[in-house]
């Protein structure tokens, strides 16, 4: 079961991060196995035409945005964890 705070973070991604960056096309939230420390994975789809430098930059910016979003929308006592992947494909 996906924790409520991760659902809030996913809404933040959809409402704040995706519209902010033209090259970010979509994000999918995947619930992970109970055997894995993280609760969910966020899979970001970005424009496949990005060159190496732009891809690295957007990956960095998404990571920073996730940290900021986590601090804004998730209760500080939360024990939920996430991982994220940025992909052109």
mmCIF file as gemmi writes it, N, C-alpha and C atoms, coordinates in Angstrom:
data_model
loop_
_atom_site.group_PDB
_atom_site.id
_atom_site.type_symbol
_atom_site.label_atom_id
_atom_site.label_alt_id
_atom_site.label_comp_id
_atom_site.label_asym_id
_atom_site.label_entity_id
_atom_site.label_seq_id
_atom_site.pdbx_PDB_ins_code
_atom_site.Cartn_x
_atom_site.Cartn_y
_atom_site.Cartn_z
_atom_site.occupancy
_atom_site.B_iso_or_equiv
_atom_site.pdbx_formal_charge
_atom_site.auth_seq_id
_atom_site.auth_asym_id
_atom_site.pdbx_PDB_model_num
ATOM 1 N N . UNK Axp A 1 ? 0.839 -1.181 0 1 0 ? 1 A 1
ATOM 2 C CA . UNK Axp A 1 ? 0 0 0 1 0 ? 1 A 1
ATOM 3 C C . UNK Axp A 1 ? 0.888 1.251 0 1 0 ? 1 A 1
ATOM 4 N N . UNK Axp A 2 ? 0.569 2.17 -0.858 1 0 ? 2 A 1
ATOM 5 C CA . UNK Axp A 2 ? 1.361 3.395 -0.979 1 0 ? 2 A 1
ATOM 6 C C . UNK Axp A 2 ? 1.019 4.344 0.169 1 0 ? 2 A 1
ATOM 7 N N . UNK Axp A 3 ? 2.026 4.798 0.906 1 0 ? 3 A 1
ATOM 8 C CA . UNK Axp A 3 ? 1.773 5.73 2.016 1 0 ? 3 A 1
ATOM 9 C C . UNK Axp A 3 ? 1.163 7.043 1.511 1 0 ? 3 A 1
ATOM 10 N N . UNK Axp A 4 ? 0.327 7.628 2.328 1 0 ? 4 A 1
ATOM 11 C CA . UNK Axp A 4 ? -0.357 8.877 1.974 1 0 ? 4 A 1
ATOM 12 C C . UNK Axp A 4 ? 0.625 10.001 1.652 1 0 ? 4 A 1
ATOM 13 N N . UNK Axp A 5 ? 1.724 10.069 2.398 1 0 ? 5 A 1
ATOM 14 C CA . UNK Axp A 5 ? 2.673 11.153 2.139 1 0 ? 5 A 1
ATOM 15 C C . UNK Axp A 5 ? 3.342 11.005 0.774 1 0 ? 5 A 1
ATOM 16 N N . UNK Axp A 6 ? 3.508 9.787 0.299 1 0 ? 6 A 1
ATOM 17 C CA . UNK Axp A 6 ? 4.067 9.595 -1.04 1 0 ? 6 A 1
ATOM 18 C C . UNK Axp A 6 ? 3.044 9.968 -2.114 1 0 ? 6 A 1
ATOM 19 N N . UNK Axp A 7 ? 1.762 9.768 -1.811 1 0 ? 7 A 1
ATOM 20 C CA . UNK Axp A 7 ? 0.709 10.213 -2.724 1 0 ? 7 A 1
ATOM 21 C C . UNK Axp A 7 ? 0.712 11.736 -2.822 1 0 ? 7 A 1
ATOM 22 N N . UNK Axp A 8 ? 0.939 12.401 -1.687 1 0 ? 8 A 1
ATOM 23 C CA . UNK Axp A 8 ? 1.028 13.874 -1.683 1 0 ? 8 A 1
ATOM 24 C C . UNK Axp A 8 ? 2.23 14.344 -2.494 1 0 ? 8 A 1
ATOM 25 N N . UNK Axp A 9 ? 3.342 13.659 -2.341 1 0 ? 9 A 1
ATOM 26 C CA . UNK Axp A 9 ? 4.536 14.027 -3.093 1 0 ? 9 A 1
ATOM 27 C C . UNK Axp A 9 ? 4.298 13.817 -4.587 1 0 ? 9 A 1
ATOM 28 N N . UNK Axp A 10 ? 3.599 12.764 -4.954 1 0 ? 10 A 1
ATOM 29 C CA . UNK Axp A 10 ? 3.278 12.509 -6.358 1 0 ? 10 A 1
ATOM 30 C C . UNK Axp A 10 ? 2.391 13.627 -6.923 1 0 ? 10 A 1
ATOM 31 N N . UNK Axp A 11 ? 1.443 14.079 -6.149 1 0 ? 11 A 1
ATOM 32 C CA . UNK Axp A 11 ? 0.598 15.203 -6.579 1 0 ? 11 A 1
ATOM 33 C C . UNK Axp A 11 ? 1.447 16.462 -6.761 1 0 ? 11 A 1
ATOM 34 N N . UNK Axp A 12 ? 2.399 16.675 -5.861 1 0 ? 12 A 1
ATOM 35 C CA . UNK Axp A 12 ? 3.313 17.813 -5.99 1 0 ? 12 A 1
ATOM 36 C C . UNK Axp A 12 ? 4.101 17.703 -7.3 1 0 ? 12 A 1
ATOM 37 N N . UNK Axp A 13 ? 4.564 16.512 -7.617 1 0 ? 13 A 1
ATOM 38 C CA . UNK Axp A 13 ? 5.3 16.297 -8.872 1 0 ? 13 A 1
ATOM 39 C C . UNK Axp A 13 ? 4.427 16.676 -10.062 1 0 ? 13 A 1
ATOM 40 N N . UNK Axp A 14 ? 3.2 16.171 -10.071 1 0 ? 14 A 1
ATOM 41 C CA . UNK Axp A 14 ? 2.285 16.417 -11.188 1 0 ? 14 A 1
ATOM 42 C C . UNK Axp A 14 ? 1.911 17.897 -11.306 1 0 ? 14 A 1
ATOM 43 N N . UNK Axp A 15 ? 1.723 18.558 -10.162 1 0 ? 15 A 1
ATOM 44 C CA . UNK Axp A 15 ? 1.259 19.953 -10.16 1 0 ? 15 A 1
ATOM 45 C C . UNK Axp A 15 ? 2.374 20.977 -10.275 1 0 ? 15 A 1
ATOM 46 N N . UNK Axp A 16 ? 3.56 20.662 -9.767 1 0 ? 16 A 1
ATOM 47 C CA . UNK Axp A 16 ? 4.627 21.65 -9.67 1 0 ? 16 A 1
ATOM 48 C C . UNK Axp A 16 ? 5.843 21.358 -10.565 1 0 ? 16 A 1
ATOM 49 N N . UNK Axp A 17 ? 6.33 20.143 -10.528 1 0 ? 17 A 1
ATOM 50 C CA . UNK Axp A 17 ? 7.582 19.839 -11.221 1 0 ? 17 A 1
ATOM 51 C C . UNK Axp A 17 ? 7.38 19.68 -12.725 1 0 ? 17 A 1
ATOM 52 N N . UNK Axp A 18 ? 6.431 18.854 -13.126 1 0 ? 18 A 1
ATOM 53 C CA . UNK Axp A 18 ? 6.232 18.601 -14.558 1 0 ? 18 A 1
ATOM 54 C C . UNK Axp A 18 ? 5.912 19.886 -15.327 1 0 ? 18 A 1
ATOM 55 N N . UNK Axp A 19 ? 4.99 20.725 -14.839 1 0 ? 19 A 1
ATOM 56 C CA . UNK Axp A 19 ? 4.71 21.968 -15.587 1 0 ? 19 A 1
ATOM 57 C C . UNK Axp A 19 ? 5.889 22.948 -15.62 1 0 ? 19 A 1
ATOM 58 N N . UNK Axp A 20 ? 6.777 22.847 -14.663 1 0 ? 20 A 1
ATOM 59 C CA . UNK Axp A 20 ? 7.893 23.799 -14.555 1 0 ? 20 A 1
ATOM 60 C C . UNK Axp A 20 ? 8.968 23.57 -15.621 1 0 ? 20 A 1
ATOM 61 N N . UNK Axp A 21 ? 9.136 22.324 -16.054 1 0 ? 21 A 1
ATOM 62 C CA . UNK Axp A 21 ? 10.206 21.983 -16.991 1 0 ? 21 A 1
ATOM 63 C C . UNK Axp A 21 ? 9.605 21.414 -18.271 1 0 ? 21 A 1
ATOM 64 N N . UNK Axp A 22 ? 9.812 22.101 -19.378 1 0 ? 22 A 1
ATOM 65 C CA . UNK Axp A 22 ? 9.246 21.679 -20.662 1 0 ? 22 A 1
ATOM 66 C C . UNK Axp A 22 ? 9.712 20.299 -21.095 1 0 ? 22 A 1
ATOM 67 N N . UNK Axp A 23 ? 10.915 19.92 -20.735 1 0 ? 23 A 1
ATOM 68 C CA . UNK Axp A 23 ? 11.468 18.649 -21.198 1 0 ? 23 A 1
ATOM 69 C C . UNK Axp A 23 ? 10.98 17.448 -20.381 1 0 ? 23 A 1
ATOM 70 N N . UNK Axp A 24 ? 10.303 17.696 -19.247 1 0 ? 24 A 1
ATOM 71 C CA . UNK Axp A 24 ? 9.757 16.593 -18.451 1 0 ? 24 A 1
ATOM 72 C C . UNK Axp A 24 ? 8.362 16.291 -18.979 1 0 ? 24 A 1
ATOM 73 N N . UNK Axp A 25 ? 8.203 15.106 -19.539 1 0 ? 25 A 1
ATOM 74 C CA . UNK Axp A 25 ? 6.946 14.752 -20.188 1 0 ? 25 A 1
ATOM 75 C C . UNK Axp A 25 ? 5.94 14.09 -19.259 1 0 ? 25 A 1
ATOM 76 N N . UNK Axp A 26 ? 6.415 13.294 -18.309 1 0 ? 26 A 1
ATOM 77 C CA . UNK Axp A 26 ? 5.488 12.567 -17.446 1 0 ? 26 A 1
ATOM 78 C C . UNK Axp A 26 ? 6.236 11.983 -16.26 1 0 ? 26 A 1
ATOM 79 N N . UNK Axp A 27 ? 5.47 11.518 -15.289 1 0 ? 27 A 1
ATOM 80 C CA . UNK Axp A 27 ? 6.038 10.811 -14.145 1 0 ? 27 A 1
ATOM 81 C C . UNK Axp A 27 ? 5.061 9.712 -13.742 1 0 ? 27 A 1
ATOM 82 N N . UNK Axp A 28 ? 5.604 8.553 -13.453 1 0 ? 28 A 1
ATOM 83 C CA . UNK Axp A 28 ? 4.816 7.418 -13 1 0 ? 28 A 1
ATOM 84 C C . UNK Axp A 28 ? 5.303 7.028 -11.613 1 0 ? 28 A 1
ATOM 85 N N . UNK Axp A 29 ? 4.365 6.751 -10.722 1 0 ? 29 A 1
ATOM 86 C CA . UNK Axp A 29 ? 4.716 6.286 -9.389 1 0 ? 29 A 1
ATOM 87 C C . UNK Axp A 29 ? 4.491 4.776 -9.34 1 0 ? 29 A 1
ATOM 88 N N . UNK Axp A 30 ? 5.504 4.055 -8.902 1 0 ? 30 A 1
ATOM 89 C CA . UNK Axp A 30 ? 5.446 2.599 -8.845 1 0 ? 30 A 1
ATOM 90 C C . UNK Axp A 30 ? 5.625 2.16 -7.396 1 0 ? 30 A 1
ATOM 91 N N . UNK Axp A 31 ? 4.696 1.368 -6.91 1 0 ? 31 A 1
ATOM 92 C CA . UNK Axp A 31 ? 4.815 0.827 -5.561 1 0 ? 31 A 1
ATOM 93 C C . UNK Axp A 31 ? 5.847 -0.293 -5.58 1 0 ? 31 A 1
ATOM 94 N N . UNK Axp A 32 ? 6.771 -0.244 -4.635 1 0 ? 32 A 1
ATOM 95 C CA . UNK Axp A 32 ? 7.843 -1.237 -4.582 1 0 ? 32 A 1
ATOM 96 C C . UNK Axp A 32 ? 7.532 -2.341 -3.574 1 0 ? 32 A 1
ATOM 97 N N . UNK Axp A 33 ? 8.209 -3.425 -3.698 1 0 ? 33 A 1
ATOM 98 C CA . UNK Axp A 33 ? 8.044 -4.585 -2.83 1 0 ? 33 A 1
ATOM 99 C C . UNK Axp A 33 ? 8.347 -4.223 -1.377 1 0 ? 33 A 1
ATOM 100 N N . UNK Axp A 34 ? 7.698 -4.917 -0.477 1 0 ? 34 A 1
ATOM 101 C CA . UNK Axp A 34 ? 7.953 -4.719 0.957 1 0 ? 34 A 1
ATOM 102 C C . UNK Axp A 34 ? 9.371 -5.115 1.334 1 0 ? 34 A 1
ATOM 103 N N . UNK Axp A 35 ? 10.041 -5.845 0.474 1 0 ? 35 A 1
ATOM 104 C CA . UNK Axp A 35 ? 11.409 -6.289 0.752 1 0 ? 35 A 1
ATOM 105 C C . UNK Axp A 35 ? 12.44 -5.199 0.482 1 0 ? 35 A 1
ATOM 106 N N . UNK Axp A 36 ? 12.002 -4.131 -0.17 1 0 ? 36 A 1
ATOM 107 C CA . UNK Axp A 36 ? 12.9 -3.025 -0.51 1 0 ? 36 A 1
ATOM 108 C C . UNK Axp A 36 ? 12.678 -1.906 0.488 1 0 ? 36 A 1
ATOM 109 N N . UNK Axp A 37 ? 13.75 -1.23 0.865 1 0 ? 37 A 1
ATOM 110 C CA . UNK Axp A 37 ? 13.681 -0.18 1.872 1 0 ? 37 A 1
ATOM 111 C C . UNK Axp A 37 ? 12.791 0.974 1.433 1 0 ? 37 A 1
ATOM 112 N N . UNK Axp A 38 ? 12.823 1.348 0.156 1 0 ? 38 A 1
ATOM 113 C CA . UNK Axp A 38 ? 12.008 2.442 -0.343 1 0 ? 38 A 1
ATOM 114 C C . UNK Axp A 38 ? 10.576 1.966 -0.562 1 0 ? 38 A 1
ATOM 115 N N . UNK Axp A 39 ? 9.622 2.908 -0.403 1 0 ? 39 A 1
ATOM 116 C CA . UNK Axp A 39 ? 8.21 2.581 -0.578 1 0 ? 39 A 1
ATOM 117 C C . UNK Axp A 39 ? 7.777 2.691 -2.037 1 0 ? 39 A 1
ATOM 118 N N . UNK Axp A 40 ? 8.273 3.716 -2.723 1 0 ? 40 A 1
ATOM 119 C CA . UNK Axp A 40 ? 7.866 3.95 -4.104 1 0 ? 40 A 1
ATOM 120 C C . UNK Axp A 40 ? 9.055 4.374 -4.957 1 0 ? 40 A 1
ATOM 121 N N . UNK Axp A 41 ? 8.859 4.226 -6.26 1 0 ? 41 A 1
ATOM 122 C CA . UNK Axp A 41 ? 9.811 4.736 -7.237 1 0 ? 41 A 1
ATOM 123 C C . UNK Axp A 41 ? 9.061 5.726 -8.121 1 0 ? 41 A 1
ATOM 124 N N . UNK Axp A 42 ? 9.673 6.88 -8.353 1 0 ? 42 A 1
ATOM 125 C CA . UNK Axp A 42 ? 9.128 7.843 -9.291 1 0 ? 42 A 1
ATOM 126 C C . UNK Axp A 42 ? 9.945 7.739 -10.568 1 0 ? 42 A 1
ATOM 127 N N . UNK Axp A 43 ? 9.277 7.418 -11.66 1 0 ? 43 A 1
ATOM 128 C CA . UNK Axp A 43 ? 9.933 7.256 -12.945 1 0 ? 43 A 1
ATOM 129 C C . UNK Axp A 43 ? 9.568 8.452 -13.822 1 0 ? 43 A 1
ATOM 130 N N . UNK Axp A 44 ? 10.552 9.326 -14.048 1 0 ? 44 A 1
ATOM 131 C CA . UNK Axp A 44 ? 10.354 10.527 -14.852 1 0 ? 44 A 1
ATOM 132 C C . UNK Axp A 44 ? 10.716 10.249 -16.299 1 0 ? 44 A 1
ATOM 133 N N . UNK Axp A 45 ? 9.828 10.594 -17.199 1 0 ? 45 A 1
ATOM 134 C CA . UNK Axp A 45 ? 10.079 10.497 -18.64 1 0 ? 45 A 1
ATOM 135 C C . UNK Axp A 45 ? 10.399 11.893 -19.137 1 0 ? 45 A 1
ATOM 136 N N . UNK Axp A 46 ? 11.582 12.047 -19.732 1 0 ? 46 A 1
ATOM 137 C CA . UNK Axp A 46 ? 11.984 13.337 -20.28 1 0 ? 46 A 1
ATOM 138 C C . UNK Axp A 46 ? 12.143 13.222 -21.792 1 0 ? 46 A 1
ATOM 139 N N . UNK Axp A 47 ? 12.216 14.346 -22.443 1 0 ? 47 A 1
ATOM 140 C CA . UNK Axp A 47 ? 12.336 14.419 -23.891 1 0 ? 47 A 1
ATOM 141 C C . UNK Axp A 47 ? 13.566 13.64 -24.352 1 0 ? 47 A 1
ATOM 142 N N . UNK Axp A 48 ? 13.369 12.749 -25.306 1 0 ? 48 A 1
ATOM 143 C CA . UNK Axp A 48 ? 14.479 11.905 -25.76 1 0 ? 48 A 1
ATOM 144 C C . UNK Axp A 48 ? 15.524 12.657 -26.572 1 0 ? 48 A 1
ATOM 145 N N . UNK Axp A 49 ? 15.241 13.891 -26.962 1 0 ? 49 A 1
ATOM 146 C CA . UNK Axp A 49 ? 16.189 14.678 -27.741 1 0 ? 49 A 1
ATOM 147 C C . UNK Axp A 49 ? 17.202 15.44 -26.882 1 0 ? 49 A 1
ATOM 148 N N . UNK Axp A 50 ? 17.102 15.331 -25.563 1 0 ? 50 A 1
ATOM 149 C CA . UNK Axp A 50 ? 18.054 16.024 -24.691 1 0 ? 50 A 1
ATOM 150 C C . UNK Axp A 50 ? 19.463 15.491 -24.928 1 0 ? 50 A 1
ATOM 151 N N . UNK Axp A 51 ? 20.425 16.403 -24.996 1 0 ? 51 A 1
ATOM 152 C CA . UNK Axp A 51 ? 21.809 15.941 -25.114 1 0 ? 51 A 1
ATOM 153 C C . UNK Axp A 51 ? 22.326 15.544 -23.722 1 0 ? 51 A 1
ATOM 154 N N . UNK Axp A 52 ? 23.529 15.04 -23.682 1 0 ? 52 A 1
ATOM 155 C CA . UNK Axp A 52 ? 24.104 14.519 -22.443 1 0 ? 52 A 1
ATOM 156 C C . UNK Axp A 52 ? 24.106 15.559 -21.324 1 0 ? 52 A 1
ATOM 157 N N . UNK Axp A 53 ? 24.541 16.78 -21.629 1 0 ? 53 A 1
ATOM 158 C CA . UNK Axp A 53 ? 24.627 17.831 -20.614 1 0 ? 53 A 1
ATOM 159 C C . UNK Axp A 53 ? 23.251 18.235 -20.099 1 0 ? 53 A 1
ATOM 160 N N . UNK Axp A 54 ? 22.304 18.419 -21.008 1 0 ? 54 A 1
ATOM 161 C CA . UNK Axp A 54 ? 20.955 18.806 -20.592 1 0 ? 54 A 1
ATOM 162 C C . UNK Axp A 54 ? 20.278 17.695 -19.788 1 0 ? 54 A 1
ATOM 163 N N . UNK Axp A 55 ? 20.531 16.454 -20.172 1 0 ? 55 A 1
ATOM 164 C CA . UNK Axp A 55 ? 19.975 15.332 -19.422 1 0 ? 55 A 1
ATOM 165 C C . UNK Axp A 55 ? 20.526 15.318 -17.994 1 0 ? 55 A 1
ATOM 166 N N . UNK Axp A 56 ? 21.815 15.513 -17.845 1 0 ? 56 A 1
ATOM 167 C CA . UNK Axp A 56 ? 22.42 15.572 -16.511 1 0 ? 56 A 1
ATOM 168 C C . UNK Axp A 56 ? 21.873 16.716 -15.687 1 0 ? 56 A 1
ATOM 169 N N . UNK Axp A 57 ? 21.666 17.857 -16.334 1 0 ? 57 A 1
ATOM 170 C CA . UNK Axp A 57 ? 21.128 19.023 -15.629 1 0 ? 57 A 1
ATOM 171 C C . UNK Axp A 57 ? 19.699 18.767 -15.163 1 0 ? 57 A 1
ATOM 172 N N . UNK Axp A 58 ? 18.847 18.225 -16.028 1 0 ? 58 A 1
ATOM 173 C CA . UNK Axp A 58 ? 17.46 18.003 -15.621 1 0 ? 58 A 1
ATOM 174 C C . UNK Axp A 58 ? 17.37 16.938 -14.539 1 0 ? 58 A 1
ATOM 175 N N . UNK Axp A 59 ? 18.245 15.949 -14.59 1 0 ? 59 A 1
ATOM 176 C CA . UNK Axp A 59 ? 18.273 14.932 -13.528 1 0 ? 59 A 1
ATOM 177 C C . UNK Axp A 59 ? 18.62 15.577 -12.186 1 0 ? 59 A 1
ATOM 178 N N . UNK Axp A 60 ? 19.596 16.476 -12.189 1 0 ? 60 A 1
ATOM 179 C CA . UNK Axp A 60 ? 19.961 17.203 -10.974 1 0 ? 60 A 1
ATOM 180 C C . UNK Axp A 60 ? 18.8 18.064 -10.486 1 0 ? 60 A 1
ATOM 181 N N . UNK Axp A 61 ? 18.165 18.799 -11.396 1 0 ? 61 A 1
ATOM 182 C CA . UNK Axp A 61 ? 17.066 19.695 -11.016 1 0 ? 61 A 1
ATOM 183 C C . UNK Axp A 61 ? 15.869 18.925 -10.466 1 0 ? 61 A 1
ATOM 184 N N . UNK Axp A 62 ? 15.557 17.792 -11.066 1 0 ? 62 A 1
ATOM 185 C CA . UNK Axp A 62 ? 14.461 16.973 -10.554 1 0 ? 62 A 1
ATOM 186 C C . UNK Axp A 62 ? 14.781 16.496 -9.143 1 0 ? 62 A 1
ATOM 187 N N . UNK Axp A 63 ? 15.995 16.045 -8.917 1 0 ? 63 A 1
ATOM 188 C CA . UNK Axp A 63 ? 16.398 15.609 -7.582 1 0 ? 63 A 1
ATOM 189 C C . UNK Axp A 63 ? 16.243 16.71 -6.557 1 0 ? 63 A 1
ATOM 190 N N . UNK Axp A 64 ? 16.671 17.914 -6.924 1 0 ? 64 A 1
ATOM 191 C CA . UNK Axp A 64 ? 16.54 19.065 -6.02 1 0 ? 64 A 1
ATOM 192 C C . UNK Axp A 64 ? 15.071 19.394 -5.768 1 0 ? 64 A 1
ATOM 193 N N . UNK Axp A 65 ? 14.264 19.361 -6.812 1 0 ? 65 A 1
ATOM 194 C CA . UNK Axp A 65 ? 12.832 19.642 -6.678 1 0 ? 65 A 1
ATOM 195 C C . UNK Axp A 65 ? 12.152 18.608 -5.781 1 0 ? 65 A 1
ATOM 196 N N . UNK Axp A 66 ? 12.56 17.343 -5.886 1 0 ? 66 A 1
ATOM 197 C CA . UNK Axp A 66 ? 11.975 16.314 -5.036 1 0 ? 66 A 1
ATOM 198 C C . UNK Axp A 66 ? 12.287 16.55 -3.564 1 0 ? 66 A 1
ATOM 199 N N . UNK Axp A 67 ? 13.516 16.936 -3.277 1 0 ? 67 A 1
ATOM 200 C CA . UNK Axp A 67 ? 13.887 17.237 -1.885 1 0 ? 67 A 1
ATOM 201 C C . UNK Axp A 67 ? 13.056 18.404 -1.37 1 0 ? 67 A 1
ATOM 202 N N . UNK Axp A 68 ? 12.938 19.462 -2.162 1 0 ? 68 A 1
ATOM 203 C CA . UNK Axp A 68 ? 12.142 20.618 -1.753 1 0 ? 68 A 1
ATOM 204 C C . UNK Axp A 68 ? 10.671 20.246 -1.58 1 0 ? 68 A 1
ATOM 205 N N . UNK Axp A 69 ? 10.14 19.471 -2.532 1 0 ? 69 A 1
ATOM 206 C CA . UNK Axp A 69 ? 8.752 19.043 -2.441 1 0 ? 69 A 1
ATOM 207 C C . UNK Axp A 69 ? 8.498 18.166 -1.234 1 0 ? 69 A 1
ATOM 208 N N . UNK Axp A 70 ? 9.43 17.27 -0.954 1 0 ? 70 A 1
ATOM 209 C CA . UNK Axp A 70 ? 9.306 16.396 0.207 1 0 ? 70 A 1
ATOM 210 C C . UNK Axp A 70 ? 9.207 17.23 1.476 1 0 ? 70 A 1
ATOM 211 N N . UNK Axp A 71 ? 10.036 18.264 1.572 1 0 ? 71 A 1
ATOM 212 C CA . UNK Axp A 71 ? 10.013 19.132 2.755 1 0 ? 71 A 1
ATOM 213 C C . UNK Axp A 71 ? 8.721 19.935 2.85 1 0 ? 71 A 1
ATOM 214 N N . UNK Axp A 72 ? 8.122 20.269 1.715 1 0 ? 72 A 1
ATOM 215 C CA . UNK Axp A 72 ? 6.887 21.06 1.711 1 0 ? 72 A 1
ATOM 216 C C . UNK Axp A 72 ? 5.653 20.243 2.045 1 0 ? 72 A 1
ATOM 217 N N . UNK Axp A 73 ? 5.554 19.052 1.491 1 0 ? 73 A 1
ATOM 218 C CA . UNK Axp A 73 ? 4.282 18.328 1.562 1 0 ? 73 A 1
ATOM 219 C C . UNK Axp A 73 ? 4.27 17.122 2.485 1 0 ? 73 A 1
ATOM 220 N N . UNK Axp A 74 ? 5.424 16.68 2.936 1 0 ? 74 A 1
ATOM 221 C CA . UNK Axp A 74 ? 5.479 15.468 3.744 1 0 ? 74 A 1
ATOM 222 C C . UNK Axp A 74 ? 5.759 15.83 5.193 1 0 ? 74 A 1
ATOM 223 N N . UNK Axp A 75 ? 5.021 15.206 6.083 1 0 ? 75 A 1
ATOM 224 C CA . UNK Axp A 75 ? 5.193 15.413 7.52 1 0 ? 75 A 1
ATOM 225 C C . UNK Axp A 75 ? 6.628 15.051 7.914 1 0 ? 75 A 1
ATOM 226 N N . UNK Axp A 76 ? 7.228 15.884 8.731 1 0 ? 76 A 1
ATOM 227 C CA . UNK Axp A 76 ? 8.633 15.664 9.107 1 0 ? 76 A 1
ATOM 228 C C . UNK Axp A 76 ? 8.84 14.389 9.915 1 0 ? 76 A 1
ATOM 229 N N . UNK Axp A 77 ? 7.781 13.804 10.432 1 0 ? 77 A 1
ATOM 230 C CA . UNK Axp A 77 ? 7.912 12.551 11.174 1 0 ? 77 A 1
ATOM 231 C C . UNK Axp A 77 ? 7.734 11.338 10.266 1 0 ? 77 A 1
ATOM 232 N N . UNK Axp A 78 ? 7.577 11.568 8.985 1 0 ? 78 A 1
ATOM 233 C CA . UNK Axp A 78 ? 7.353 10.487 8.031 1 0 ? 78 A 1
ATOM 234 C C . UNK Axp A 78 ? 8.546 9.537 7.978 1 0 ? 78 A 1
ATOM 235 N N . UNK Axp A 79 ? 8.23 8.277 7.827 1 0 ? 79 A 1
ATOM 236 C CA . UNK Axp A 79 ? 9.293 7.289 7.661 1 0 ? 79 A 1
ATOM 237 C C . UNK Axp A 79 ? 9.291 6.736 6.231 1 0 ? 79 A 1
ATOM 238 N N . UNK Axp A 80 ? 8.542 7.376 5.343 1 0 ? 80 A 1
ATOM 239 C CA . UNK Axp A 80 ? 8.465 6.928 3.95 1 0 ? 80 A 1
ATOM 240 C C . UNK Axp A 80 ? 9.739 7.294 3.198 1 0 ? 80 A 1
ATOM 241 N N . UNK Axp A 81 ? 10.072 6.458 2.237 1 0 ? 81 A 1
ATOM 242 C CA . UNK Axp A 81 ? 11.257 6.682 1.422 1 0 ? 81 A 1
ATOM 243 C C . UNK Axp A 81 ? 10.912 6.464 -0.045 1 0 ? 81 A 1
ATOM 244 N N . UNK Axp A 82 ? 11.681 7.114 -0.912 1 0 ? 82 A 1
ATOM 245 C CA . UNK Axp A 82 ? 11.459 6.97 -2.342 1 0 ? 82 A 1
ATOM 246 C C . UNK Axp A 82 ? 12.794 6.926 -3.07 1 0 ? 82 A 1
ATOM 247 N N . UNK Axp A 83 ? 12.741 6.435 -4.275 1 0 ? 83 A 1
ATOM 248 C CA . UNK Axp A 83 ? 13.845 6.548 -5.204 1 0 ? 83 A 1
ATOM 249 C C . UNK Axp A 83 ? 13.275 7.177 -6.478 1 0 ? 83 A 1
ATOM 250 N N . UNK Axp A 84 ? 14.144 7.709 -7.299 1 0 ? 84 A 1
ATOM 251 C CA . UNK Axp A 84 ? 13.65 8.242 -8.569 1 0 ? 84 A 1
ATOM 252 C C . UNK Axp A 84 ? 14.603 7.9 -9.693 1 0 ? 84 A 1
ATOM 253 N N . UNK Axp A 85 ? 14.016 7.771 -10.863 1 0 ? 85 A 1
ATOM 254 C CA . UNK Axp A 85 ? 14.759 7.447 -12.077 1 0 ? 85 A 1
ATOM 255 C C . UNK Axp A 85 ? 14.337 8.448 -13.145 1 0 ? 85 A 1
ATOM 256 N N . UNK Axp A 86 ? 15.301 8.952 -13.887 1 0 ? 86 A 1
ATOM 257 C CA . UNK Axp A 86 ? 15.022 9.839 -15.01 1 0 ? 86 A 1
ATOM 258 C C . UNK Axp A 86 ? 15.436 9.105 -16.271 1 0 ? 86 A 1
ATOM 259 N N . UNK Axp A 87 ? 14.518 9.028 -17.235 1 0 ? 87 A 1
ATOM 260 C CA . UNK Axp A 87 ? 14.786 8.259 -18.434 1 0 ? 87 A 1
ATOM 261 C C . UNK Axp A 87 ? 14.292 8.989 -19.674 1 0 ? 87 A 1
ATOM 262 N N . UNK Axp A 88 ? 15.003 8.794 -20.774 1 0 ? 88 A 1
ATOM 263 C CA . UNK Axp A 88 ? 14.558 9.323 -22.059 1 0 ? 88 A 1
ATOM 264 C C . UNK Axp A 88 ? 13.601 8.367 -22.735 1 0 ? 88 A 1
ATOM 265 N N . UNK Axp A 89 ? 13.54 7.142 -22.3 1 0 ? 89 A 1
ATOM 266 C CA . UNK Axp A 89 ? 12.777 6.122 -23.01 1 0 ? 89 A 1
ATOM 267 C C . UNK Axp A 89 ? 11.678 5.531 -22.159 1 0 ? 89 A 1
